[in-house]
């Protein structure tokens, strides 16, 4: 759902940064790496200490690198298979750091920490299901099948958890983060099941076609 806004942000609001980085001779792959390091640092330093709003603001500043690097690659004519692989791989690290940082927050017992075994488990479930969602699509495509679809794309998961975590901290309403985690856990689980069943139908059809060719 949120993917449609990428072109607007990268092509309009962030375009001056795109042009600046190109003039400075910075490579898109370097921007991707710095973005991942910034996101990971923000999540793993601030979230476990209970500094959720600061963490969200810090992470947000680096999340935009995910929009800038692709635009830079296109304008520089450096779109490549490795660039796509590099971007997707580092995205998984950044996403894992965000939910991992929240899990550490809930595992803490200090006055500024979550101290909740239940939400520690829910957060870890979101982390695992988010990774499986991406893996299911990649693995299906490597086998020549399609696993697109579902209701929990990466951009939706990332924006929703950051926005609601930040708002919850700003307004002192942690319920916003709790509800979002439950929603993401349910949406990610549905998406994984949806993709598995979609691939299963395709696999059965392919197997039947092969069996038919063998019999003939």
C-alpha positions as CSV (number, residue, x, y, z in Angstrom):
1,X,0.0,0.0,0.0
2,X,2.7,2.5,1.0
3,X,5.0,1.5,-2.0
4,X,3.2,4.0,-4.2
5,X,4.5,6.9,-2.1
6,X,8.2,6.0,-2.7
7,X,8.4,7.9,-6.0
8,X,6.9,11.0,-4.5
9,X,9.4,11.1,-1.6
10,X,12.5,10.2,-3.6
11,X,11.6,12.2,-6.7
12,X,10.4,15.3,-5.0
13,X,11.2,15.9,-1.3
14,X,14.4,14.0,-1.2
15,X,15.7,14.9,-4.7
16,X,18.1,17.6,-3.4
17,X,19.9,14.9,-1.3
18,X,20.0,12.6,-4.4
19,X,21.7,15.3,-6.5
20,X,24.1,16.2,-3.6
21,X,25.2,12.7,-3.0
22,X,25.8,12.1,-6.8
23,X,27.9,15.3,-7.0
24,X,29.9,14.2,-4.0
25,X,30.6,10.9,-5.8
26,X,28.9,8.8,-3.1
27,X,27.8,5.4,-4.4
28,X,24.2,4.1,-3.9
29,X,25.6,1.0,-2.2
30,X,27.4,3.2,0.3
31,X,24.1,5.0,1.1
32,X,22.4,1.7,1.6
33,X,25.1,0.6,4.0
34,X,25.0,3.8,6.0
35,X,21.2,3.7,6.2
36,X,21.3,0.1,7.6
37,X,23.9,1.0,10.1
38,X,22.0,4.0,11.3
39,X,18.7,2.2,11.6
40,X,20.4,-0.7,13.5
41,X,22.2,1.7,15.8
42,X,19.1,3.7,16.6
43,X,17.0,0.6,17.3
44,X,19.6,-1.3,19.3
45,X,20.9,1.6,21.3
46,X,17.8,3.6,22.2
47,X,14.9,1.1,22.2
48,X,16.4,-1.3,24.9
49,X,17.0,1.8,27.2
50,X,13.3,2.8,26.9
51,X,14.1,5.9,24.8
52,X,11.5,5.0,22.2
53,X,10.7,8.5,20.8
54,X,14.4,9.3,20.4
55,X,15.0,5.9,18.8
56,X,12.1,6.4,16.3
57,X,13.3,9.9,15.3
58,X,16.9,8.6,14.9
59,X,15.8,5.6,12.8
60,X,13.5,7.7,10.6
61,X,16.4,9.9,9.6
62,X,18.2,6.9,8.2
63,X,15.1,5.1,6.8
64,X,15.0,7.6,4.0
65,X,18.2,6.2,2.6
66,X,16.1,3.3,1.4
67,X,14.4,5.8,-1.0
68,X,17.5,7.7,-1.9
69,X,19.8,4.8,-2.9
70,X,17.4,3.5,-5.6
71,X,16.8,6.9,-7.1
72,X,20.5,7.5,-7.2
73,X,21.2,4.2,-8.9
74,X,18.6,5.0,-11.6
75,X,19.9,8.6,-12.2
76,X,23.5,7.3,-12.4
77,X,22.6,4.4,-14.7
78,X,24.0,2.0,-12.1
79,X,21.0,-0.2,-11.5
80,X,22.3,-3.7,-11.1
81,X,21.4,-7.2,-9.8
82,X,23.9,-6.9,-7.0
83,X,22.5,-3.5,-6.0
84,X,19.0,-5.0,-5.7
85,X,20.5,-8.0,-3.7
86,X,22.5,-5.7,-1.5
87,X,19.5,-3.5,-0.8
88,X,17.2,-6.3,0.1
89,X,19.8,-8.1,2.3
90,X,20.5,-4.9,4.3
91,X,16.8,-4.2,4.6
92,X,16.3,-7.5,6.4
93,X,19.1,-6.6,8.8
94,X,17.5,-3.2,9.6
95,X,14.1,-4.7,10.0
96,X,15.5,-7.3,12.3
97,X,17.2,-4.6,14.4
98,X,14.0,-2.6,14.8
99,X,12.0,-5.5,16.1
100,X,15.0,-6.9,18.0
101,X,15.4,-3.6,19.8
102,X,11.8,-3.6,20.8
103,X,12.1,-7.2,22.0
104,X,15.1,-6.1,24.2
105,X,12.9,-3.2,25.5
106,X,10.2,-5.6,26.6
107,X,12.8,-8.0,28.1
108,X,14.1,-5.2,30.3
109,X,12.9,-4.7,33.9
110,X,13.9,-1.1,34.6
111,X,11.4,1.7,35.2
112,X,11.8,2.9,31.6
113,X,11.6,-0.5,30.0
114,X,8.7,-2.6,28.9
115,X,9.1,-5.6,31.3
116,X,6.5,-7.8,29.5
117,X,7.1,-11.4,28.6
118,X,3.9,-11.4,26.5
119,X,5.0,-8.5,24.3
120,X,8.5,-9.8,24.1
121,X,7.0,-12.9,22.5
122,X,4.6,-10.9,20.2
123,X,7.5,-8.8,19.0
124,X,9.7,-11.8,18.3
125,X,6.8,-13.4,16.4
126,X,6.6,-10.2,14.3
127,X,10.3,-10.4,13.6
128,X,10.2,-14.0,12.6
129,X,7.0,-13.7,10.4
130,X,8.3,-10.6,8.7
131,X,11.5,-12.5,7.7
132,X,9.5,-15.5,6.6
133,X,7.2,-13.3,4.5
134,X,10.2,-12.0,2.5
135,X,11.9,-15.5,2.4
136,X,8.7,-17.1,1.0
137,X,8.5,-14.7,-1.9
138,X,12.2,-15.0,-2.7
139,X,12.2,-18.8,-2.5
140,X,9.1,-19.1,-4.6
141,X,10.6,-16.8,-7.3
142,X,13.8,-18.9,-7.3
143,X,11.7,-21.9,-8.1
144,X,9.9,-20.1,-10.9
145,X,6.7,-19.4,-9.0
146,X,4.9,-16.3,-7.7
147,X,4.3,-15.6,-4.0
148,X,3.3,-11.9,-4.1
149,X,0.4,-10.8,-2.1
150,X,-0.9,-10.6,1.4
151,X,-1.6,-7.7,3.7
152,X,1.8,-7.0,5.4
153,X,4.3,-5.7,2.9
154,X,7.6,-4.5,4.3
155,X,6.9,-0.8,4.0
156,X,3.6,-1.2,5.8
157,X,5.2,-3.1,8.7
158,X,8.0,-0.6,9.0
159,X,6.0,2.6,8.9
160,X,3.2,1.4,11.2
161,X,5.5,0.2,13.9
162,X,7.7,3.3,13.8
163,X,4.8,5.7,13.7
164,X,2.8,4.0,16.5
165,X,5.8,3.5,18.7
166,X,6.7,7.2,18.3
167,X,3.2,8.4,18.9
168,X,2.8,6.1,21.9
169,X,5.9,7.4,23.5
170,X,5.1,11.1,22.7
171,X,1.5,10.8,24.0
172,X,2.3,8.4,26.8
173,X,-0.1,5.9,25.2
174,X,1.8,2.6,24.9
175,X,-1.5,0.9,23.9
176,X,-0.8,2.3,20.4
177,X,2.4,0.2,20.1
178,X,0.7,-2.8,21.7
179,X,-2.2,-2.8,19.3
180,X,0.1,-2.3,16.3
181,X,2.3,-5.3,17.4
182,X,-0.8,-7.5,17.6
183,X,-2.0,-6.3,14.2
184,X,1.3,-6.9,12.6
185,X,1.6,-10.4,14.2
186,X,-1.8,-11.3,12.7
187,X,-1.2,-9.6,9.3
188,X,2.2,-11.2,8.9
189,X,0.9,-14.6,9.9
190,X,-1.9,-14.3,7.4
191,X,0.5,-13.2,4.7
192,X,2.8,-16.2,5.2
193,X,-0.2,-18.6,5.1
194,X,-1.5,-16.8,2.0
195,X,1.8,-17.1,0.2
196,X,2.3,-20.8,1.2
197,X,-1.1,-21.7,-0.1
198,X,-0.6,-19.7,-3.3
199,X,2.7,-21.4,-4.0
200,X,1.2,-24.8,-3.2
201,X,-1.5,-24.4,-5.8
202,X,1.1,-23.4,-8.4
203,X,3.4,-26.3,-7.4
204,X,0.5,-28.8,-7.7
205,X,-0.4,-27.5,-11.1
206,X,3.2,-27.8,-12.3
207,X,3.5,-31.3,-10.9
208,X,0.3,-32.3,-12.6
209,X,1.5,-30.9,-15.9
210,X,4.8,-32.8,-15.6
211,X,3.0,-36.0,-14.8
212,X,0.7,-35.4,-17.8
213,X,3.7,-35.0,-20.1
214,X,5.3,-38.1,-18.7
215,X,2.1,-40.2,-19.2
216,X,1.8,-39.0,-22.8
